[in-house]
Amino acid sequence: MSRDHTTPDMWEKLEDPECSLCGSDRRQFAFRLHEPYRIACCEACGFHYLYPRLMEGAMQEAYRQPSYYEEGACGYADTSYTAPESGAARELQTPAVQPRQARPIAVSRKQR
């Protein structure tokens, strides 16, 4: 993997993960994303995952930055889902199916 197109401090924030599903470190690379990222395919179970990936602390740091949620080179262009009155938020607060009142069941004994 070439480190020519990345900054030195970025490499300090990356880790080489094992498969999150089965823990195997045997992998093939199915897809190449922008440097240095690739999609790995676990040879043991077939699970696909990002390789390398940001360490947890670096991910949390990135998500805390307001610029991550603004339009730009990285992050999200559409942040309407963060608005408290968005459609998704209303749907989550309203049950899809309203519960019905329970009705008593009539039980009779068949006579012979």
C-alpha positions as CSV (number, residue, x, y, z in Angstrom):
1,M,0.0,0.0,0.0
2,S,1.5,3.3,-1.0
3,R,1.7,6.1,1.5
4,D,2.7,8.8,-1.0
5,H,-0.8,10.4,-1.2
6,T,-1.5,10.6,2.5
7,T,-0.2,12.7,5.4
8,P,2.1,11.1,8.0
9,D,-0.2,11.9,10.9
10,M,-3.1,10.1,9.1
11,W,-1.2,6.8,9.2
12,E,-0.9,7.1,13.0
13,K,-4.7,7.1,13.3
14,L,-5.2,3.9,11.2
15,E,-5.4,0.3,12.3
16,D,-5.2,-2.9,10.4
17,P,-8.3,-4.7,11.7
18,E,-9.1,-8.4,11.8
19,C,-12.5,-9.6,10.6
20,S,-15.1,-8.2,12.9
21,L,-17.3,-11.2,12.4
22,C,-15.0,-14.2,12.9
23,G,-11.7,-12.6,14.0
24,S,-9.6,-14.0,11.1
25,D,-6.7,-12.0,9.8
26,R,-6.7,-13.7,6.4
27,R,-8.2,-11.4,3.8
28,Q,-8.3,-10.6,0.1
29,F,-9.0,-7.1,-1.3
30,A,-12.2,-7.0,-3.2
31,F,-12.3,-3.2,-4.0
32,R,-9.9,-0.3,-3.9
33,L,-11.3,3.0,-2.6
34,H,-9.4,6.3,-2.4
35,E,-5.9,5.8,-0.9
36,P,-5.3,4.2,1.5
37,Y,-8.7,2.5,1.9
38,R,-9.8,-0.8,0.4
39,I,-12.6,-3.2,1.0
40,A,-11.3,-6.5,2.4
41,C,-13.1,-9.8,2.1
42,C,-12.4,-12.3,4.9
43,E,-11.1,-15.6,3.5
44,A,-12.6,-17.5,6.4
45,C,-16.2,-16.2,6.5
46,G,-16.7,-13.9,3.4
47,F,-17.5,-10.8,5.5
48,H,-16.5,-7.5,3.8
49,Y,-15.0,-4.6,5.8
50,L,-13.0,-1.4,5.5
51,Y,-9.2,-1.9,5.6
52,P,-7.4,-0.1,7.1
53,R,-9.8,1.8,9.3
54,L,-9.6,4.7,11.7
55,M,-8.9,3.9,15.3
56,E,-12.0,4.4,17.5
57,G,-10.6,7.6,19.1
58,A,-9.9,9.1,15.7
59,M,-13.5,8.2,14.5
60,Q,-15.0,9.9,17.6
61,E,-12.8,12.9,17.0
62,A,-14.0,13.1,13.3
63,Y,-17.7,12.8,14.3
64,R,-17.5,15.5,16.9
65,Q,-16.4,18.1,14.3
66,P,-19.4,20.1,13.0
67,S,-17.7,20.2,9.6
68,Y,-18.3,16.4,9.3
69,Y,-22.0,17.1,9.1
70,E,-21.7,19.9,6.5
71,E,-21.4,19.7,2.8
72,G,-17.9,19.3,1.6
73,A,-15.2,16.8,0.6
74,C,-16.1,14.5,3.4
75,G,-19.2,14.1,5.7
76,Y,-22.8,14.5,4.8
77,A,-24.4,17.0,2.4
78,D,-27.9,16.4,3.8
79,T,-28.3,16.9,7.5
80,S,-32.1,17.1,7.6
81,Y,-32.2,13.9,9.5
82,T,-30.7,15.7,12.5
83,A,-33.6,18.1,12.8
84,P,-35.9,17.1,15.7
85,E,-39.0,17.6,13.6
86,S,-37.8,15.6,10.6
87,G,-40.1,13.0,9.2
88,A,-37.9,10.2,10.4
89,A,-38.0,11.4,13.9
90,R,-41.9,11.7,13.8
91,E,-42.1,8.1,12.4
92,L,-39.9,6.8,15.2
93,Q,-42.2,8.4,17.8
94,T,-45.4,7.1,16.3
95,P,-46.0,3.3,16.4
96,A,-46.7,1.8,12.9
97,V,-49.5,-0.3,14.2
98,Q,-51.9,0.9,16.9
99,P,-52.6,-1.8,19.5
100,R,-56.2,-3.1,19.5
101,Q,-58.3,-3.8,22.5
102,A,-58.3,-7.4,23.6
103,R,-61.7,-9.1,23.2
104,P,-62.8,-11.9,25.4
105,I,-62.9,-15.3,23.7
106,A,-66.1,-17.3,24.0
107,V,-65.3,-20.8,25.1
108,S,-68.1,-23.4,25.0
109,R,-68.1,-27.1,25.8
110,K,-69.6,-29.3,23.2
111,Q,-72.2,-31.6,24.7
112,R,-72.6,-35.2,23.6
